[in-house]
Structures are given as C-alpha cells and as structure tokens.
Amino acid sequence: MKAPPFQYHRPQTREELSALLSSLENAKILAGGQSLMPMMNLRVLAPEHLIDINRISDLAGIRETADGIEIGAMTRQADVLSSDIVKARIPLLIRALEHVGHIQTRARGTIGGSCCHLDPSAEQPAMCAALDAELIVTGPEGRRIVPISEWFEGLLQSALGEQEFLEAIRIKPWAKGHGYGFAEYARRHGDFAVAGGAAMIKAGNDGRITRAALLSFGVEASPRRLSDAEVALIGQPIDKLDIEPVVTEARALDAMEDVHVTAGYRRHLAGVLIRRALHEACTTLERQP
C-alpha cells in the first residue's frame, strides 16, 4: 500500500521546526521513519503534513555534561550502539540496543523517534525508564524537562505536546562497577519483543545491595518499574539474594493479550525474564575491595 497524500516540509533549524509545528495542523515529525512510514503505508496514520527533521544536525550527537550524558533525539541507534561514552557509562543501553531490529534499521532509526512512538515492546524507552532518564522538550513556551516517570501516558501516547519536539534524552550514569542485565523474548532476533526485563544493582563494600532498578517491558502498555521488589532487594547480600519477590511482582502485572500470546503467558515470561536479567546483573557487578 501507499501512504495517503501529504505535504512535505524540510526545516533546516530548530526555529524553522518550531514555526512549522505552531502553524500546521495534523502534522507528524519524520525522524528515522522506521515506525511512522509503515503506519502511513498501512493507513493507520494519515497526517496532512510530514516534517522531516533529518537536516537539523544539532539534534543529533552524544555529549557529557555536568548533569549527565545527553543523547540528541536524532542520534541514530547505530551511533548510540558504537559510542565509546555509552559503552563505558551506560552499558545497559548497549545490551538492549543489540536486540533492536537489524543493522539496516539501526542505521536509520533514532533513539528519539522510539521514545516518542512508544511501542510497548520498544527497548529504548524501556531502558530510559530503567535509567531514570529525563527528556528535554522544546515548544512554544520554551524548553522543559520531563522526568521519564511522567513521559508515558498510555499506549503509544507520550507527554509530548502537539507543538513540541523532543530535543534530547539526558541520563545520569550509575557509578562505575554497577551490575546490569537485560533479557527479552522475541520469536526471531530483531522482532518486537513479546516481553522483556532489565535490572541494575549496586553493592557496598560489605557485599549488600545499596541500589536497585528493576523493569519489565512489553507486558503492559508502558514499561513498568518493579518498585516494591527494588525496595526488597536493598540490604540483601549479593550472594544470597531472595529473587522470588521480584518474580512475583513481575508476574502480577496487568499483562496485555493479543493474537500471538495470552496475558497469562506474558506474565509468565515477565517472571522468567526479570529473573534472567537480575542474574546477569549479579554476574556483571564488580565487587569493591
């Protein structure tokens, strides 16, 4: 199928982009196009205006700041995956990106596009949730910072206003030596995940956990932090973790059901995958002397 008719716009600057968003109705931003174009071809979406932001070069790039690591919204997934900064400071994101699509799609897909589209099975917004990211948004009222906890507003719905655009994602890295783990189940490598899980832990000199982040995605309409399980892990010795409360919380999620799997199967997967992710986090944790 072909996309419905639309007018094409190609701004060169952020100012031009803001002007277009303020003046046009029923407009969509084109970043990597890996989700938008198929949806238009299938007539799921029919925007009257398509705003291509690929010429706005300063929306891409990875930089370290005093507030954390900022990843421009237009940064290609392949560039995030090959970044030395991300590899050294945010290894969980690297683990997740290895499961995103294929070489060809990662060369075009952007981290910002995925964080705005918000497919429930998307790895990138899920890892942003695990990492307590902040999203830098620009609109008619200027710039605002949106905590990731306020970003998800439902299935395929973000907190981004119609006249706003995502500028960058800011992540404050965990301390060096933290443990991280990632697991997902997909029918084929590169397919959308049926379910997934991520875990990060930090331990003190006595070998007891001092910080934890646990997350399930692809199960509910949005990624879900397992906050009760995170609290339960604090203070536990890394060699004698009680993982069952983690698995229990994951299996209690309000799972989606579709033509591929039942809600019960998704809940089962949630427990299996968070267990695997937490086990990997324990193996990657660097013990302090």
C-alpha positions as CSV (number, residue, x, y, z in Angstrom):
1,M,0.0,0.0,0.0
2,K,1.0,3.6,-0.4
3,A,0.8,6.5,2.1
4,P,-2.1,8.9,1.8
5,P,-1.4,12.4,0.3
6,F,0.6,14.8,2.5
7,Q,2.6,18.0,2.2
8,Y,6.4,17.6,2.8
9,H,8.4,20.1,4.9
10,R,12.2,20.0,5.5
11,P,13.2,22.6,8.1
12,Q,16.9,23.3,8.5
13,T,16.9,24.7,12.0
14,R,15.1,24.3,15.3
15,E,13.5,27.7,14.8
16,E,12.0,26.6,11.5
17,L,10.8,23.4,13.1
18,S,9.1,25.3,15.9
19,A,7.4,27.6,13.4
20,L,6.0,24.7,11.4
21,L,4.7,22.9,14.4
22,S,3.0,26.1,15.6
23,S,1.3,26.8,12.3
24,L,0.4,23.4,10.9
25,E,-2.4,21.1,11.9
26,N,-2.4,17.3,11.7
27,A,1.4,17.2,11.3
28,K,3.9,14.4,12.1
29,I,7.6,14.6,12.6
30,L,9.7,12.3,10.4
31,A,12.9,11.2,12.2
32,G,14.2,7.7,11.2
33,G,10.8,6.7,9.7
34,Q,11.1,3.1,10.8
35,S,7.7,3.2,12.6
36,L,6.0,6.2,11.0
37,M,6.3,5.2,7.3
38,P,4.9,1.7,7.7
39,M,2.0,3.0,9.7
40,M,1.3,5.6,7.0
41,N,1.6,3.0,4.2
42,L,-0.9,0.8,6.1
43,R,-3.2,3.9,6.5
44,V,-3.0,3.6,10.3
45,L,-1.9,7.2,10.3
46,A,-2.8,9.9,7.8
47,P,-1.1,13.2,8.6
48,E,-1.7,16.1,6.3
49,H,1.9,17.4,6.8
50,L,5.1,15.5,7.2
51,I,8.0,17.4,8.8
52,D,11.4,15.9,8.0
53,I,13.9,16.9,10.7
54,N,16.9,15.0,9.3
55,R,18.6,18.2,8.2
56,I,18.7,19.7,11.7
57,S,22.2,18.5,12.6
58,D,22.3,19.8,16.1
59,L,19.5,17.5,17.2
60,A,22.0,14.6,17.0
61,G,25.1,13.7,19.0
62,I,26.2,12.3,22.3
63,R,27.8,14.6,24.9
64,E,28.8,14.5,28.5
65,T,27.6,17.4,30.6
66,A,27.6,18.3,34.3
67,D,24.0,17.0,34.5
68,G,24.7,13.6,32.8
69,I,25.0,12.2,29.3
70,E,22.8,13.8,26.7
71,I,21.9,11.9,23.6
72,G,20.3,14.0,20.9
73,A,16.9,12.8,19.8
74,M,18.1,12.4,16.2
75,T,21.0,10.2,17.1
76,R,20.9,7.0,15.1
77,Q,20.6,3.8,17.0
78,A,23.8,2.6,15.3
79,D,25.7,5.6,16.6
80,V,24.5,5.0,20.1
81,L,25.5,1.4,19.9
82,S,29.0,2.3,18.7
83,S,29.5,5.2,21.2
84,D,32.5,4.8,23.5
85,I,30.8,7.1,26.0
86,V,27.7,5.0,26.1
87,K,29.6,1.7,26.3
88,A,31.6,2.9,29.2
89,R,28.9,4.8,31.2
90,I,25.6,3.3,30.2
91,P,26.2,-0.4,29.3
92,L,22.6,-1.4,29.9
93,L,21.6,0.7,26.9
94,I,24.2,-1.1,24.8
95,R,22.8,-4.5,25.9
96,A,19.3,-3.5,24.9
97,L,20.3,-2.0,21.5
98,E,21.8,-5.3,20.5
99,H,18.3,-6.6,20.3
100,V,16.8,-3.6,18.3
101,G,15.9,-4.5,14.7
102,H,18.9,-5.2,12.4
103,I,21.9,-3.3,11.0
104,Q,19.8,-1.7,8.3
105,T,17.1,-0.4,10.6
106,R,19.5,0.8,13.3
107,A,21.3,2.8,10.7
108,R,18.1,4.9,10.2
109,G,16.2,4.5,13.4
110,T,16.7,7.2,16.1
111,I,16.5,6.9,19.9
112,G,14.2,10.0,20.0
113,G,11.8,8.5,17.4
114,S,11.5,5.4,19.5
115,C,11.0,7.4,22.7
116,C,8.2,9.4,21.0
117,H,6.5,6.5,19.3
118,L,6.4,4.4,22.5
119,D,5.7,0.9,21.2
120,P,5.2,-1.2,24.4
121,S,7.9,-3.6,23.2
122,A,10.4,-1.0,22.3
123,E,13.7,-1.4,24.2
124,Q,15.0,2.2,24.1
125,P,12.2,3.9,26.0
126,A,12.1,1.0,28.4
127,M,15.8,1.4,29.2
128,C,15.3,5.1,29.7
129,A,12.7,4.2,32.3
130,A,15.2,1.8,34.0
131,L,17.8,4.6,34.0
132,D,15.5,7.3,35.3
133,A,16.2,9.4,32.2
134,E,15.0,13.0,31.7
135,L,13.6,14.1,28.3
136,I,14.4,17.6,27.1
137,V,11.4,19.0,25.2
138,T,11.1,22.3,23.3
139,G,7.8,24.1,22.4
140,P,6.1,27.4,22.2
141,E,6.6,28.0,25.9
142,G,10.3,27.2,25.7
143,R,12.3,24.3,27.0
144,R,11.0,21.9,29.7
145,I,12.4,18.8,31.3
146,V,10.1,15.8,31.6
147,P,11.1,13.0,34.0
148,I,10.7,9.6,32.4
149,S,8.2,8.7,35.1
150,E,5.8,11.3,33.6
151,W,6.6,10.6,29.9
152,F,4.3,7.6,29.4
153,E,0.6,8.5,29.2
154,G,-0.8,5.2,27.7
155,L,-0.5,3.0,24.7
156,L,1.6,4.9,22.1
157,Q,1.0,8.1,24.0
158,S,3.8,10.3,25.4
159,A,3.7,13.6,27.3
160,L,4.9,15.5,24.2
161,G,2.6,18.3,23.1
162,E,1.4,18.7,19.6
163,Q,3.6,21.8,19.1
164,E,6.6,20.4,20.9
165,F,9.6,18.3,19.8
166,L,12.0,16.1,21.7
167,E,15.4,17.7,21.8
168,A,17.5,15.2,23.7
169,I,17.5,12.4,26.4
170,R,19.5,13.0,29.5
171,I,20.8,10.1,31.5
172,K,22.8,10.3,34.8
173,P,25.0,7.2,34.7
174,W,25.3,4.9,37.6
175,A,28.6,4.6,39.4
176,K,31.3,2.5,37.7
177,G,31.2,-1.1,38.6
178,H,27.4,-1.5,39.0
179,G,25.8,-4.7,37.7
180,Y,23.4,-4.7,34.8
181,G,21.4,-7.3,33.0
182,F,18.9,-7.5,30.1
183,A,16.7,-10.3,28.7
184,E,13.9,-10.4,26.2
185,Y,11.9,-13.0,24.3
186,A,11.1,-12.5,20.6
187,R,10.1,-15.0,18.0
188,R,13.0,-14.0,15.9
189,H,16.1,-11.9,16.7
190,G,15.2,-8.3,15.8
191,D,11.5,-8.8,16.0
192,F,9.4,-6.8,18.5
193,A,9.8,-8.4,22.0
194,V,6.9,-10.4,23.4
195,A,8.2,-9.4,26.8
196,G,11.5,-8.2,28.3
197,G,13.2,-7.3,31.6
198,A,16.1,-5.2,32.8
199,A,18.0,-5.0,36.1
200,M,20.7,-2.8,37.6
201,I,22.2,-3.2,41.1
202,K,24.9,-1.6,43.1
203,A,26.5,-3.1,46.2
204,G,28.6,-1.7,49.1
205,N,31.9,-2.9,50.5
206,D,30.1,-5.4,52.6
207,G,28.5,-7.1,49.6
208,R,25.0,-5.9,50.3
209,I,22.8,-4.2,47.7
210,T,22.6,-0.4,48.2
211,R,20.6,0.5,45.0
212,A,18.4,-1.4,42.6
213,A,16.4,-0.8,39.4
214,L,14.1,-3.5,38.0
215,L,11.9,-3.2,35.0
216,S,9.5,-5.2,32.8
217,F,8.5,-4.1,29.3
218,G,6.3,-5.4,26.6
219,V,3.9,-6.8,29.2
220,E,1.7,-3.7,29.9
221,A,1.0,-0.8,27.7
222,S,4.1,1.0,29.1
223,P,7.3,-0.2,30.8
224,R,6.8,-0.9,34.5
225,R,9.4,-0.4,37.3
226,L,9.0,-3.1,39.9
227,S,9.3,-0.6,42.8
228,D,8.4,-2.9,45.6
229,A,10.9,-5.5,44.5
230,E,13.6,-2.8,44.2
231,V,13.0,-1.9,47.9
232,A,13.0,-5.5,48.9
233,L,16.5,-6.0,47.4
234,I,18.1,-3.2,49.4
235,G,20.3,-4.6,52.1
236,Q,20.3,-8.1,50.9
237,P,23.7,-9.9,50.4
238,I,24.6,-10.3,46.8
239,D,25.5,-14.0,47.3
240,K,22.1,-14.8,48.9
241,L,19.5,-12.8,47.1
242,D,15.9,-13.7,47.6
243,I,14.7,-13.3,44.0
244,E,11.2,-14.7,44.4
245,P,9.6,-11.3,45.4
246,V,11.0,-9.9,42.2
247,V,9.5,-12.7,40.1
248,T,6.2,-12.5,42.0
249,E,5.8,-8.7,41.3
250,A,6.6,-9.2,37.6
251,R,4.0,-12.0,37.3
252,A,1.4,-9.8,38.9
253,L,1.4,-7.2,36.1
254,D,-1.7,-6.3,34.2
255,A,-0.5,-8.0,31.0
256,M,-1.7,-7.4,27.5
257,E,-3.3,-10.1,25.4
258,D,-3.2,-10.3,21.6
259,V,-3.4,-12.8,18.7
260,H,0.1,-14.1,19.5
261,V,0.1,-14.7,23.2
262,T,-2.2,-14.8,26.2
263,A,-2.0,-12.4,29.1
264,G,-1.1,-15.4,31.3
265,Y,1.8,-16.3,29.1
266,R,3.1,-12.7,29.1
267,R,3.0,-12.7,32.9
268,H,5.0,-16.0,32.9
269,L,7.6,-14.5,30.6
270,A,7.8,-11.4,32.7
271,G,8.9,-13.5,35.7
272,V,11.3,-15.6,33.7
273,L,13.0,-12.6,32.0
274,I,13.4,-10.5,35.1
275,R,15.0,-13.4,36.8
276,R,17.5,-13.8,34.0
277,A,18.2,-10.0,33.9
278,L,18.8,-9.9,37.7
279,H,21.1,-13.0,37.5
280,E,23.1,-11.3,34.7
281,A,23.3,-8.1,36.8
282,C,24.8,-10.1,39.7
283,T,27.4,-11.6,37.4
284,T,28.4,-8.2,35.9
285,L,28.6,-6.5,39.3
286,E,32.2,-5.5,40.1
287,R,32.9,-6.2,43.8
288,Q,34.5,-3.4,45.7
289,P,37.7,-4.2,47.6
